[in-house]
Every structure is written in structure tokens, then in C-alpha cells.
Amino acid sequence: MMASAEQTPVTLQHHNLCSRAILLAGKIRSDVASLLESYVERQGLDRTISLDSVDGVPRAAVEQGDELTEAERLGANLQAYWAFQVLLGEVLEEQRSHLTPLDTDFHASIQSVLLQVAALAYQLEELLALLGHGRPAWEAAGPEDPGHRSLFEMKLRGLKVLQELAHWTVRSVRDLRQVTKHSRGSGTAHRGQAQKE
């Protein structure tokens, strides 16, 4: 109770932003899980099919996760969700134009996830700004011409995008909890130092 009462407005805002982002990442993960089931059914794919040939999709590698700074942790997440906004837009366009042109409910499901990803990216930007960190550098690749991909390659690419997005939501929840824990520790240390002075 006392520790909560001593939290500064910035610390509370930070905690609230992290909590909202964690909830949204969990919602995206749940929606993507449902979307994946619909996706493989509509595309006639097997979930165990190899996607090693599909590149250009950010992977949620966590080998050095514990060694990342707060800014690096949040920046990596933000860069990934910026990329997923573009990738989901391309997947949606391919579904509308080539793969499932009449399945408007399916398109709406992809659009819903896309909007949630954009909202999560915005929350991560807010969090970085609140903590005094600059935005990570990122340059969007130019729009790809889907004409060079076969329909089967489009299907595989869409599956890879959704699978990796699901993995990123898991990483994001873990990373945001680490950031929250670090913030609480820093706040406790700061209050202790202030009391000594």
C-alpha cells in the first residue's frame, strides 16, 4: 500500500501503459490463434508445412533477451509491429485480390488484427517517449509486387506472417513485464536514495 502511494505520476502512467500494452498483446495473440485456424482451413494448408523458404518476416528471437536494455527491448518490439502493419496489409490485399476475393468476413478478421497491431505499435511509441527513449530507426520497404509470387507462395507467406506475429505477442508480454519489473525496481531505489538525502 505504501509503495503504491509513493509512486510518482510518471511511474503510474508507465505502469498503466505497460498494462494496457500487455492486455492488447494478449488480445492479439488470441485473435491470431483463431485467425490461424481459419487461415489454414481456407487456404488448404497443413500447419506443420515448412516455411523456411519464406523470408522478409521478423522473427521473435529471444536468445539474448535477458541482455537487452529497456530501450532495446521496447525498440525491437516496435520495429516488429511496424513491419507487421505492412505485412498484414499485403496479406489482406493478396486475400482480397487473389486468394479469397469473396470472403469478406475473413478479410474483416485480418483487418481487425491489423488495426490492433497498429494500436500496439502506438502504445509502444508512447511508452518509449515516456521513458525518455528515442524512436528506433526503421525504414519501410517499398511495396512488393505480388505478381512475382505464385498463389501457393502467397498462402505460405500469409501463414508465416501470422505465425511469427503470434510468437511476437508472446515475446512482447514477456518483455513488457520485464520493463514493468525494472521500473518498479528503479522507483524503489530512487525513493530509498531520496530518503537518505
Salt bridges, closest charged atoms under 4 A:
GLU6 OE1 - ARG191 NE 3.01
ASP31 OD2 - LYS27 NZ 2.59
GLU37 OE2 - ARG47 NH1 3.11
GLU70 OE1 - HIS133 NE2 3.07
GLU70 OE2 - HIS182 ND1 3.46
GLU90 OE1 - ARG157 NH2 2.65
GLU94 OE2 - ARG149 NH2 2.54
ASP103 OD2 - ARG42 NE 2.45
GLU125 OE1 - ARG135 NH1 2.92
GLU126 OE1 - ARG20 NH2 3.93
GLU144 OE1 - HIS148 NE2 3.98
GLU144 OE1 - ARG149 NH1 2.74
GLU144 OE2 - ARG157 NH2 3.62
GLU164 OE1 - HIS167 ND1 3.62
ASP175 OD1 - ARG73 NH1 3.18
ASP175 OD2 - ARG171 NE 2.93
